Amino acid sequence: MFFWQIEVGSVVWSATMISKEKATQIAKLYAEKREVGWGDHYHEVKKINLKGEPVWMVSTTDIIYKDELPWMMEHFPNPVYYYVSMINGICIATGNRSNEVVMNGAK
């Protein structure tokens, strides 16, 4: 059920794909549910192609601030990447500082 489609290389964009704002919400929920990194102070989203599928790559950190000293961090932050499918809105993979991408197996 596509209203329009544009093909750019191997990626097909359509009007029914989820927005980057929705992808950010999905990534945050995924991180919270699995108790992995999410930084409310920093995240950015960009379009990429992962294994032939158009995805939103949501970048953030696993930073944790101390409650009594909010400017102090518990540890140095590590980058965390969530790959959210533009087609079905599922977080299909995660990534880390070492550029390792782990597919979640969900399709």
C-alpha positions as CSV (number, residue, x, y, z in Angstrom):
1,M,0.0,0.0,0.0
2,F,2.4,2.7,-1.2
3,F,1.2,6.2,-2.2
4,W,4.5,6.9,-4.0
5,Q,7.9,5.4,-4.4
6,I,11.3,6.8,-5.3
7,E,14.2,4.5,-6.1
8,V,17.7,5.8,-5.3
9,G,20.3,3.2,-6.0
10,S,19.2,0.0,-4.2
11,V,17.0,1.9,-1.7
12,V,13.3,2.5,-2.4
13,W,11.7,5.3,-0.4
14,S,7.9,5.5,0.0
15,A,5.3,7.7,1.6
16,T,4.4,5.0,4.1
17,M,7.8,4.8,5.7
18,I,8.2,5.9,9.3
19,S,9.6,9.3,10.2
20,K,12.9,9.9,12.0
21,E,11.0,11.1,15.0
22,K,9.1,7.8,15.2
23,A,12.4,5.9,14.7
24,T,13.9,7.8,17.7
25,Q,10.9,6.8,19.9
26,I,11.3,3.2,18.8
27,A,15.0,3.2,19.5
28,K,14.5,4.7,22.9
29,L,11.8,2.1,23.8
30,Y,14.1,-0.7,22.6
31,A,17.0,0.6,24.7
32,E,14.8,1.0,27.8
33,K,13.2,-2.4,27.4
34,R,16.6,-4.2,27.1
35,E,18.3,-1.9,29.7
36,V,21.0,-0.8,27.2
37,G,22.4,2.6,26.5
38,W,20.3,5.6,25.8
39,G,21.3,9.2,26.3
40,D,18.5,11.8,26.6
41,H,21.0,14.6,26.2
42,Y,22.3,13.4,22.8
43,H,20.9,11.5,19.9
44,E,20.9,12.0,16.1
45,V,19.3,10.2,13.3
46,K,20.3,9.6,9.6
47,K,19.1,7.6,6.7
48,I,21.3,4.6,5.7
49,N,21.0,1.3,3.8
50,L,21.7,-1.8,5.9
51,K,21.9,-5.1,4.1
52,G,19.7,-3.8,1.3
53,E,17.0,-2.3,3.7
54,P,16.4,1.4,4.2
55,V,16.9,2.1,7.9
56,W,17.2,5.0,10.3
57,M,20.5,4.9,12.2
58,V,19.8,6.4,15.6
59,S,23.0,7.4,17.3
60,T,23.2,8.0,21.1
61,T,25.4,7.1,24.1
62,D,25.1,4.9,27.1
63,I,25.9,7.8,29.4
64,I,24.6,7.8,33.0
65,Y,24.7,10.9,35.1
66,K,24.9,10.8,38.9
67,D,21.8,12.1,40.6
68,E,23.6,14.0,43.3
69,L,26.0,15.5,40.8
70,P,24.2,15.8,37.5
71,W,27.3,17.2,35.7
72,M,29.3,14.2,36.7
73,M,29.1,11.0,34.6
74,E,29.2,7.4,36.1
75,H,31.6,6.4,33.3
76,F,32.9,7.7,30.0
77,P,30.1,7.4,27.4
78,N,30.2,4.8,24.7
79,P,28.4,5.4,21.4
80,V,25.4,3.1,20.7
81,Y,23.6,2.8,17.4
82,Y,20.1,1.5,16.8
83,Y,19.0,0.6,13.3
84,V,15.3,1.0,12.8
85,S,13.6,-0.3,9.6
86,M,11.9,2.5,7.7
87,I,9.5,-0.1,6.3
88,N,8.1,-1.8,9.4
89,G,9.5,0.2,12.4
90,I,11.4,-2.7,14.0
91,C,14.8,-2.2,15.5
92,I,16.6,-4.7,13.3
93,A,20.1,-4.3,14.6
94,T,22.4,-2.5,17.1
95,G,25.9,-1.2,16.8
96,N,28.8,-0.1,19.0
97,R,32.1,1.9,19.1
98,S,33.9,-0.8,17.2
99,N,31.6,-0.5,14.2
100,E,30.2,-4.0,15.0
101,V,26.6,-4.4,13.8
102,V,24.6,-7.1,15.5
103,M,21.4,-8.1,13.7
104,N,18.5,-8.8,16.1
105,G,16.9,-11.5,14.0
106,A,13.5,-9.8,14.0
107,K,12.0,-9.1,10.7
